[in-house]
Amino acid sequence: MLTVSLLNPHLRKAGRPLLLALACAAAFPVAAEQVMFVTAPVSDPGHLVTSTQTPRQPVPASDGADLLKTIPGFSILRSGGSNGDPVLRGMFGSRLAILTEGATTQGGCGSRMDTPTAYITPKSYDSLTVIKGPQSVTHGPMASAGTLLFERQPELFSQPGIKGSADLLQGANGRSDQNVNTVFGNSTGYIRLDGNRSVSDDYRDGDGNYARAVGDKRKIILGQTINSQWGPAGRFVESRQTNVNRAGWQAEHGYGGFFIWTLGANNQQQPLAQQVDYFNEMKERADLMSGQSASEDVTAPTAPTGLKVMESDNAITLVWQPSTDSVGVKGYSILRNGVPVGSTTDTRWTDNDIAPGGVTWRYTVKAFDAAGNLSDASNAVDVKTRPAPEAVTVAPDAPAGLSLVSAGKTQLSIQWRSVAGAVKYKVLRNGMQVGTLAGTRFDDRDLKAATAYSYTVVAENAKGQTSLASAALKVKTQASAVKPTPAPQPSSSEAWKTGVNYKTGDIVTYKGKQYRCLQGHPSMAHWAPAETMALWQLVR
């Protein structure tokens, strides 16, 4: 067997040697019992090295997670329109160590809102090494899922020159990626300028809320041609003071990305508390040099958007989309009918001071920053509070004083005293309802002569509540028609008495006083002159 290896000098110059193996076998007589075994080369399944420059399908990777999902064993948790959190065999987060140029890469914001891979643009690196499982402590504390190494090859210049690349991607749903990589230098050093931007439209999460895609990742990388004299294994470490000074210089001259520079230039393994202190010192220097300290901030945050209401029986909850600010949003002021009623640092607030009564309240929200700058008001939402509970009512009393007014051969009349709160009465004959009326007298017709009947009355109020039935009144119709005997007429000096039909102008004496009748009526015990001023007028 003859093996020939060819090396393409052009690909070697780009850092990608091409090995072309041609196997030629000559036909020679061999014994029939001879056997040839052909096997694949031995490889380590837990150790994978791949080029980040290799084209990926269906589109180029927008960030580190987008690249990793093309490698078997990886999946991602989507955390924005153009970035995600990588998952290796079901494990993610702190169980997966991510290093760029030998330094541990941390994410930004709380709850991994900006994942470490969101700050990694594959096109800006030369290779990716995947070490599956906790195999070594060479790259820091062991990660149970694995370790990811994004690395660049040193840039070597024998003479002054410049080289670089640029690419552009436009897609549906607002997807837009731009990437520019430029390196210029000479035999003593080089400067690398990497600029990238990856954005996509917002999307809705499982609760129907909008989540903004992470974009506008910018960075500036400075360095020198690296050789063995700069550090072990061709690496170097910048001091903390140098990085702090560089953060101030970049802010003073309008450059961004000191956070990325620190992660890329410092490969010291530091506890989280020290890293936070490190980053805060750089931010303070950057704020000082850029003149963007909170006390000098005069730019108000943007107005909150998407204000909506989530109501419940005892409270009103408001939610909205966050505002943005040149320095940072400190909190939100909630206004009800134009008057501040509360504040919060979250994008959710609950109003527990809601007295019932069917009142309409208008809510708006304004954002404010540390300098006290207040944004414009958000969109307004109107909420009508629940109606006030109705007053408790009780059923009316049972009618009393049920009596017979008159009885004929086929008809009769009954009456009763009025009941407080009643608006109508139901009359029952022998347990069956035969009439409903608002007054206190009922005339029943089409009856049988010489027949006994039992009457009861039920009162009902405006709420439909009914009373107990009155005591039963038992009456009997006449056997034949009876002409009623006229009641005796009073004289001008007669004492008042019941059972007399008084006419307007009649004079009676009652308890030593004289009264004049104001309207005609049959006298009854409860209509005595001293008690019914509507019927009688005191004369003397």
C-alpha positions as CSV (number, residue, x, y, z in Angstrom):
1,M,0.0,0.0,0.0
2,L,1.3,3.5,-0.9
3,T,0.3,6.6,1.0
4,V,0.9,10.1,-0.4
5,S,0.3,13.3,1.6
6,L,-0.1,16.7,0.0
7,L,-0.1,20.0,1.8
8,N,-1.8,23.1,0.3
9,P,0.3,26.1,1.1
10,H,-2.6,28.5,0.6
11,L,-4.7,26.7,3.2
12,R,-1.7,26.5,5.6
13,K,-1.4,30.2,5.4
14,A,-5.0,30.5,6.6
15,G,-4.4,28.2,9.4
16,R,-6.2,25.2,7.9
17,P,-3.9,22.5,6.5
18,L,-5.5,20.2,4.0
19,L,-4.3,16.6,4.2
20,L,-5.1,14.7,1.1
21,A,-4.4,11.0,1.4
22,L,-4.3,8.8,-1.7
23,A,-4.0,5.2,-1.2
24,C,-2.9,3.0,-4.0
25,A,-2.7,-0.7,-3.7
26,A,-0.7,-2.8,-6.1
27,A,-2.1,-6.2,-7.1
28,F,0.2,-8.9,-5.9
29,P,-0.5,-12.6,-5.6
30,V,-1.6,-13.4,-2.1
31,A,-2.4,-16.7,-0.5
32,A,-6.1,-17.4,-0.2
33,E,-6.0,-17.8,3.6
34,Q,-4.6,-14.3,4.1
35,V,-7.0,-11.8,5.8
36,M,-6.7,-8.0,5.8
37,F,-8.3,-5.9,8.6
38,V,-9.3,-2.3,8.0
39,T,-10.3,-0.2,11.1
40,A,-11.2,3.5,11.7
41,P,-8.6,5.5,13.6
42,V,-9.0,5.6,17.4
43,S,-10.6,8.8,18.7
44,D,-11.7,10.1,22.0
45,P,-15.5,10.5,22.1
46,G,-15.3,12.8,25.1
47,H,-13.0,15.3,23.3
48,L,-14.0,17.2,20.2
49,V,-12.2,20.0,18.3
50,T,-14.0,21.8,15.5
51,S,-13.4,25.0,13.5
52,T,-15.8,27.8,14.2
53,Q,-15.2,29.1,10.7
54,T,-16.8,26.0,9.1
55,P,-20.2,26.8,7.5
56,R,-23.2,25.7,9.5
57,Q,-26.7,24.9,8.2
58,P,-29.3,26.3,7.7
59,V,-27.7,29.8,8.5
60,P,-24.5,30.9,10.2
61,A,-24.5,30.8,14.0
62,S,-25.4,34.1,15.6
63,D,-23.8,33.3,18.9
64,G,-22.0,30.5,20.8
65,A,-25.2,28.6,21.6
66,D,-26.3,28.7,18.0
67,L,-23.0,27.0,17.0
68,L,-23.2,24.4,19.8
69,K,-26.7,23.2,18.8
70,T,-25.2,21.9,15.6
71,I,-23.0,19.5,17.6
72,P,-24.5,16.1,18.7
73,G,-25.4,16.1,22.4
74,F,-26.2,19.8,22.6
75,S,-29.5,21.6,22.7
76,I,-30.4,25.2,23.7
77,L,-32.8,27.0,25.9
78,R,-34.0,30.0,23.9
79,S,-33.5,33.3,25.8
80,G,-34.0,35.8,23.1
81,G,-34.6,36.2,19.4
82,S,-30.9,35.6,18.5
83,N,-29.3,33.8,21.5
84,G,-29.8,30.9,23.9
85,D,-28.4,29.0,26.8
86,P,-26.5,25.8,25.8
87,V,-27.5,22.4,27.3
88,L,-25.2,19.4,27.2
89,R,-26.8,16.1,27.9
90,G,-29.5,17.7,30.0
91,M,-27.2,20.0,32.1
92,F,-26.5,23.7,31.7
93,G,-25.7,26.8,33.7
94,S,-22.8,26.5,36.1
95,R,-22.5,22.8,35.2
96,L,-21.1,23.9,31.8
97,A,-17.8,25.8,31.9
98,I,-17.4,28.3,29.1
99,L,-13.9,29.9,28.4
100,T,-12.8,32.4,25.8
101,E,-9.1,32.7,25.3
102,G,-8.6,30.7,28.6
103,A,-10.8,33.0,30.7
104,T,-14.1,32.0,32.2
105,T,-16.9,33.9,30.5
106,Q,-19.8,35.0,32.7
107,G,-23.2,36.1,31.5
108,G,-24.9,39.5,32.2
109,C,-27.9,40.5,34.3
110,G,-29.7,38.2,36.8
111,S,-31.1,34.7,36.1
112,R,-28.8,34.3,33.1
113,M,-30.8,36.9,31.1
114,D,-27.8,37.4,29.0
115,T,-26.1,34.0,28.8
116,P,-22.2,33.7,28.4
117,T,-22.6,32.4,24.9
118,A,-24.6,35.6,24.0
119,Y,-21.2,37.5,24.1
120,I,-19.5,35.0,21.9
121,T,-19.5,35.4,18.1
122,P,-18.2,32.2,16.5
123,K,-16.8,34.0,13.5
124,S,-14.5,35.9,15.8
125,Y,-12.7,32.7,16.9
126,D,-10.7,30.1,15.2
127,S,-11.6,26.9,17.0
128,L,-14.0,25.3,19.5
129,T,-12.9,22.5,21.9
130,V,-15.6,20.5,23.6
131,I,-14.5,18.4,26.7
132,K,-17.5,16.3,27.8
133,G,-17.7,15.5,31.5
134,P,-15.5,16.4,34.5
135,Q,-12.3,15.2,33.1
136,S,-9.7,17.8,34.2
137,V,-9.1,20.8,36.4
138,T,-6.7,22.3,33.9
139,H,-9.4,24.9,32.9
140,G,-10.6,25.7,36.4
141,P,-13.0,23.9,38.8
142,M,-14.5,20.8,37.2
143,A,-17.9,21.3,35.5
144,S,-20.1,18.2,35.7
145,A,-21.5,18.7,32.2
146,G,-18.3,19.7,30.4
147,T,-16.0,22.5,29.3
148,L,-16.1,24.6,26.2
149,L,-13.0,26.4,24.9
150,F,-13.4,29.2,22.3
151,E,-9.8,30.0,21.1
152,R,-8.0,32.2,18.6
153,Q,-4.7,31.5,16.9
154,P,-2.0,34.2,17.5
155,E,-1.7,36.7,14.6
156,L,1.8,36.8,13.3
157,F,3.1,39.6,11.0
158,S,6.5,39.5,9.4
159,Q,5.9,43.0,8.0
160,P,3.2,45.7,8.4
161,G,-0.1,44.6,7.0
162,I,-3.9,44.3,7.5
163,K,-6.3,41.5,7.0
164,G,-9.9,40.7,7.9
165,S,-13.3,39.5,6.9
166,A,-16.9,40.7,7.0
167,D,-20.3,39.0,6.6
168,L,-23.9,39.9,6.6
169,L,-27.1,37.9,7.2
170,Q,-30.7,39.1,6.8
171,G,-33.7,36.9,7.5
172,A,-37.3,36.7,8.5
173,N,-38.7,37.9,11.8
174,G,-36.3,40.8,11.9
175,R,-33.2,38.6,11.9
176,S,-30.1,40.7,11.1
177,D,-26.5,39.7,11.7
178,Q,-23.4,41.8,10.9
179,N,-19.9,40.7,11.7
180,V,-16.5,42.4,10.9
181,N,-13.1,41.0,11.9
182,T,-10.0,43.1,11.2
183,V,-6.4,42.6,12.3
184,F,-3.5,45.0,11.5
185,G,0.0,45.0,12.9
186,N,3.7,44.4,12.3
187,S,6.4,42.1,13.6
188,T,6.2,43.6,17.1
189,G,2.5,43.6,17.7
190,Y,-1.0,43.7,16.4
191,I,-4.5,45.1,17.1
192,R,-7.6,43.1,16.5
193,L,-10.9,44.9,16.0
194,D,-14.0,42.7,16.1
195,G,-17.4,44.2,15.7
196,N,-20.7,42.3,15.6
197,R,-24.4,42.8,15.9
198,S,-27.1,40.2,16.0
199,V,-30.8,41.2,16.5
200,S,-34.2,39.7,16.0
201,D,-37.8,40.6,16.6
202,D,-39.3,40.3,20.1
203,Y,-41.2,37.1,20.9
204,R,-43.8,36.0,23.4
205,D,-43.0,33.7,26.3
206,G,-45.4,31.1,27.8
207,D,-47.3,33.7,29.8
208,G,-47.9,35.9,26.7
209,N,-45.4,38.5,27.8
210,Y,-42.9,40.1,25.4
211,A,-39.2,39.3,25.8
212,R,-36.7,41.4,23.9
213,A,-34.0,39.7,21.9
214,V,-30.4,40.3,22.9
215,G,-28.5,42.3,20.4
216,D,-25.9,45.0,19.8
217,K,-23.0,42.9,21.2
218,R,-19.9,45.1,20.7
219,K,-16.3,44.5,21.7
220,I,-12.8,45.7,21.1
221,I,-9.8,43.4,21.5
222,L,-6.3,44.7,21.9
223,G,-3.2,42.5,22.1
224,Q,0.3,41.9,20.9
225,T,2.0,39.2,18.8
226,I,2.4,36.4,21.3
227,N,5.4,34.1,21.5
228,S,7.0,32.1,24.2
229,Q,8.5,35.0,26.0
230,W,5.1,36.5,26.8
231,G,4.0,33.7,29.1
232,P,3.6,30.0,29.5
233,A,2.0,28.1,26.6
234,G,1.9,31.3,24.6
235,R,-0.6,33.0,26.9
236,F,-0.5,36.2,28.9
237,V,-2.4,37.9,31.7
238,E,-3.2,41.6,32.0
239,S,-3.1,43.1,35.5
240,R,-6.2,44.4,37.1
241,Q,-5.0,48.0,37.1
242,T,-4.2,47.8,33.4
243,N,-7.7,46.6,32.7
244,V,-9.3,49.3,34.9
245,N,-7.2,52.0,33.1
246,R,-8.2,50.5,29.8
247,A,-11.9,50.7,30.7
248,G,-11.5,54.4,31.5
249,W,-9.6,55.0,28.2
250,Q,-12.2,53.3,26.1
251,A,-15.1,55.2,27.8
252,E,-13.2,58.5,27.4
253,H,-12.7,58.0,23.7
254,G,-16.2,56.7,23.0
255,Y,-15.4,53.0,22.7
256,G,-17.4,50.2,24.3
257,G,-16.8,46.7,25.5
258,F,-14.5,46.9,28.6
259,F,-16.6,44.0,30.0
260,I,-15.7,41.8,27.1
261,W,-12.1,42.9,27.1
262,T,-11.7,41.9,30.7
263,L,-13.1,38.5,30.1
264,G,-10.9,38.0,27.1
265,A,-7.7,39.4,28.6
266,N,-7.8,38.0,32.1
267,N,-7.6,34.2,32.5
268,Q,-7.2,34.2,36.3
269,Q,-9.8,32.0,38.1
270,Q,-11.5,34.3,40.6
271,P,-14.4,33.8,43.0
272,L,-17.6,35.4,41.9
273,A,-17.5,38.1,44.6
274,Q,-14.0,39.2,43.4
275,Q,-15.2,39.3,39.8
276,V,-18.2,41.5,40.7
277,D,-15.9,43.9,42.6
278,Y,-13.5,43.8,39.6
279,F,-16.3,44.7,37.1
280,N,-17.7,47.4,39.4
281,E,-14.3,49.1,39.6
282,M,-14.0,49.2,35.8
283,K,-17.6,50.5,35.5
284,E,-16.8,53.3,38.0
285,R,-13.7,54.2,36.1
286,A,-15.6,54.2,32.8
287,D,-18.4,56.4,34.2
288,L,-15.8,58.8,35.6
289,M,-14.0,59.1,32.3
290,S,-17.1,59.3,30.2
291,G,-18.9,61.9,32.3
292,Q,-21.9,59.7,32.5
293,S,-22.2,59.6,36.3
294,A,-25.7,59.5,37.8
295,S,-25.4,63.0,39.3
296,E,-24.8,64.5,35.8
297,D,-27.4,62.4,34.0
298,V,-30.1,64.6,32.4
299,T,-31.6,62.1,30.0
300,A,-35.0,60.6,31.1
301,P,-35.8,56.9,30.6
302,T,-38.1,55.9,27.8
303,A,-41.8,55.6,28.7
304,P,-43.0,52.2,29.8
305,T,-45.1,50.4,27.2
306,G,-47.8,47.6,27.1
307,L,-49.4,48.6,30.4
308,K,-52.3,46.2,31.1
309,V,-54.4,45.1,34.0
310,M,-54.9,41.8,35.7
311,E,-57.9,42.1,38.1
312,S,-58.9,39.9,41.1
313,D,-61.6,40.2,43.7
314,N,-59.6,42.1,46.3
315,A,-56.7,43.8,44.3
316,I,-55.8,45.2,40.9
317,T,-52.4,44.1,39.4
318,L,-50.7,46.1,36.7
319,V,-47.9,44.7,34.4
320,W,-45.9,46.5,31.7
321,Q,-42.9,46.3,29.5
322,P,-39.6,47.7,30.9
323,S,-38.2,51.1,30.1
324,T,-34.6,51.8,29.0
325,D,-32.2,54.5,30.1
326,S,-28.7,55.7,29.1
327,V,-27.5,54.9,32.7
328,G,-30.1,52.6,34.1
329,V,-33.7,52.6,35.2
330,K,-34.0,52.8,39.0
331,G,-37.8,52.2,39.3
332,Y,-41.3,53.0,38.3
333,S,-43.9,55.4,39.7
334,I,-47.6,54.3,39.5
335,L,-50.2,57.0,39.1
336,R,-54.0,56.6,39.7
337,N,-56.1,59.3,38.3
338,G,-52.9,61.4,37.8
339,V,-51.8,61.1,41.5
340,P,-48.8,58.9,42.5
341,V,-50.0,56.0,44.7
342,G,-46.9,53.7,44.7
343,S,-43.6,52.8,43.3
344,T,-41.7,49.6,42.5
345,T,-38.4,48.4,40.9
346,D,-40.3,45.6,39.2
347,T,-42.5,45.7,36.1
348,R,-45.5,44.5,38.1
349,W,-47.4,46.3,40.9
350,T,-50.5,45.5,42.9
351,D,-53.0,48.1,44.2
352,N,-54.5,46.7,47.4
353,D,-56.3,50.0,48.3
354,I,-59.4,49.5,46.2
355,A,-62.6,50.4,48.0
356,P,-65.7,49.0,46.2
357,G,-68.3,51.2,44.7
358,G,-68.2,50.9,41.0
359,V,-65.7,53.8,40.6
360,T,-63.6,54.0,37.4
361,W,-59.8,54.6,38.0
362,R,-57.2,55.5,35.4
363,Y,-53.7,54.1,35.8
364,T,-50.4,55.2,34.2
365,V,-46.8,54.3,34.9
366,K,-43.6,56.5,34.7
367,A,-40.0,55.3,34.9
368,F,-37.3,57.2,36.8
369,D,-33.5,56.9,37.0
370,A,-31.0,57.5,39.8
371,A,-30.7,61.1,38.9
372,G,-34.5,61.7,39.3
373,N,-35.3,62.0,35.6
374,L,-38.9,61.0,35.0
375,S,-40.1,59.5,31.8
376,D,-43.3,60.3,29.9
377,A,-46.4,58.4,31.1
378,S,-47.2,55.0,29.7
379,N,-50.4,54.2,27.9
380,A,-53.4,54.6,30.3
381,V,-55.7,51.8,31.4
382,D,-59.1,52.2,33.0
383,V,-60.4,49.9,35.7
384,K,-63.8,49.9,37.2
385,T,-63.9,48.7,40.8
386,R,-66.4,46.2,41.9
387,P,-69.9,47.5,42.9
388,A,-70.5,48.2,46.6
389,P,-72.4,45.4,48.4
390,E,-76.1,45.9,48.6
391,A,-77.7,46.6,52.0
392,V,-79.0,43.6,53.8
393,T,-82.8,43.5,53.7
394,V,-85.2,41.3,55.6
395,A,-88.5,39.8,54.6
396,P,-91.6,41.8,55.6
397,D,-93.8,40.9,58.5
398,A,-96.9,38.8,58.0
399,P,-100.0,40.8,57.3
400,A,-102.3,41.3,60.3
401,G,-105.9,42.4,61.0
402,L,-107.4,40.3,58.2
403,S,-111.2,40.9,58.4
404,L,-114.4,40.6,56.3
405,V,-115.7,43.8,54.8
406,S,-118.9,42.4,53.2
407,A,-120.2,39.1,51.9
408,G,-122.9,38.4,49.3
409,K,-124.2,35.3,47.5
410,T,-121.4,35.0,45.0
411,Q,-118.8,37.6,46.1
412,L,-117.2,39.0,49.2
413,S,-114.6,41.6,50.2
414,I,-111.8,41.3,52.8
415,Q,-109.2,43.7,54.1
416,W,-106.0,43.9,56.3
417,R,-103.6,46.3,57.7
418,S,-100.6,47.5,55.6
419,V,-97.1,46.1,56.2
420,A,-94.0,48.2,56.3
421,G,-91.7,47.6,53.3
422,A,-94.3,45.7,51.4
423,V,-95.0,46.7,47.7
424,K,-97.6,44.1,47.0
425,Y,-99.8,41.3,48.5
426,K,-100.7,37.9,47.4
427,V,-104.2,36.6,48.4
428,L,-104.7,32.9,48.8
429,R,-108.2,31.2,49.0
430,N,-108.2,27.7,50.4
431,G,-104.3,27.6,49.8
432,M,-104.5,28.7,46.1
433,Q,-103.4,32.1,45.0
434,V,-106.3,34.1,43.6
435,G,-104.9,37.6,43.3
436,T,-102.0,40.0,43.6
437,L,-102.5,43.7,44.4
438,A,-100.8,46.7,45.9
439,G,-103.7,47.8,48.2
440,T,-105.0,46.2,51.4
441,R,-108.5,45.3,50.2
442,F,-109.5,42.4,48.0
443,D,-112.8,41.7,46.2
444,D,-113.4,38.0,45.4
445,R,-116.1,37.2,42.8
446,D,-117.7,34.2,41.1
447,L,-118.1,32.3,44.4
448,K,-120.7,29.7,45.3
449,A,-123.6,30.7,47.6
450,A,-123.7,29.4,51.2
451,T,-120.1,28.2,50.9
452,A,-117.3,28.5,53.5
453,Y,-113.9,29.8,52.4
454,S,-110.5,30.3,54.1
455,Y,-108.3,33.3,53.2
456,T,-104.7,34.1,53.9
457,V,-102.4,37.0,52.7
458,V,-98.7,37.1,52.0
459,A,-96.7,40.4,51.8
460,E,-93.7,40.9,49.4
461,N,-91.0,43.6,49.3
462,A,-89.1,45.1,46.4
463,K,-86.4,42.5,46.6
464,G,-88.9,39.7,46.0
465,Q,-88.7,38.6,49.6
466,T,-92.0,37.3,51.0
467,S,-93.5,37.2,54.5
468,L,-95.1,34.3,56.3
469,A,-98.8,33.9,55.6
470,S,-101.2,35.8,57.8
471,A,-103.6,34.2,60.2
472,A,-106.5,32.5,58.2
473,L,-109.8,34.3,57.9
474,K,-112.7,31.9,57.5
475,V,-115.9,33.4,55.9
476,K,-119.1,32.1,54.3
477,T,-121.1,33.5,51.4
478,Q,-124.8,34.3,51.8
479,A,-127.5,31.8,50.8
480,S,-129.3,34.6,48.9
481,A,-128.7,38.2,48.0
482,V,-128.8,40.5,51.0
483,K,-129.4,44.2,50.7
484,P,-127.1,45.9,53.2
485,T,-128.7,48.1,55.9
486,P,-127.4,51.7,55.7
487,A,-125.3,52.7,58.7
488,P,-126.8,55.3,60.9
489,Q,-125.8,58.9,60.2
490,P,-124.3,61.0,62.9
491,S,-125.9,64.1,64.4
492,S,-124.0,67.3,64.8
493,S,-123.2,66.6,68.4
494,E,-122.9,62.8,68.4
495,A,-119.9,61.1,69.9
496,W,-117.7,59.3,67.4
497,K,-118.2,55.6,67.2
498,T,-117.4,52.7,64.8
499,G,-119.6,51.3,62.1
500,V,-120.9,54.7,60.9
501,N,-120.5,56.1,57.4
502,Y,-119.3,59.7,58.0
503,K,-119.6,62.3,55.4
504,T,-117.4,65.4,54.7
505,G,-118.3,68.1,57.2
506,D,-119.8,65.9,59.9
507,I,-119.0,67.0,63.5
508,V,-118.2,64.4,66.2
509,T,-117.0,64.5,69.8
510,Y,-114.1,62.3,70.8
511,K,-112.4,62.4,74.2
512,G,-113.9,65.7,75.1
513,K,-112.9,67.4,71.8
514,Q,-114.8,68.1,68.6
515,Y,-113.6,67.0,65.1
516,R,-114.8,67.8,61.6
517,C,-114.8,65.0,58.9
518,L,-112.5,65.9,56.0
519,Q,-113.5,63.1,53.7
520,G,-116.2,60.5,53.7
521,H,-115.4,57.1,55.1
522,P,-116.8,54.1,57.2
523,S,-115.5,54.5,60.8
524,M,-113.2,51.8,62.2
525,A,-111.5,51.3,65.5
526,H,-108.1,52.2,64.2
527,W,-109.4,55.3,62.4
528,A,-110.2,57.3,65.5
529,P,-110.2,61.1,65.0
530,A,-107.2,61.8,67.2
531,E,-105.1,59.2,65.3
532,T,-106.1,59.9,61.7
533,M,-105.5,63.6,60.9
534,A,-106.0,62.8,57.2
535,L,-109.7,62.1,58.0
536,W,-110.5,64.4,60.8
537,Q,-109.7,68.1,61.7
538,L,-109.7,69.3,65.3
539,V,-112.4,72.0,65.8
540,R,-112.1,72.7,69.5
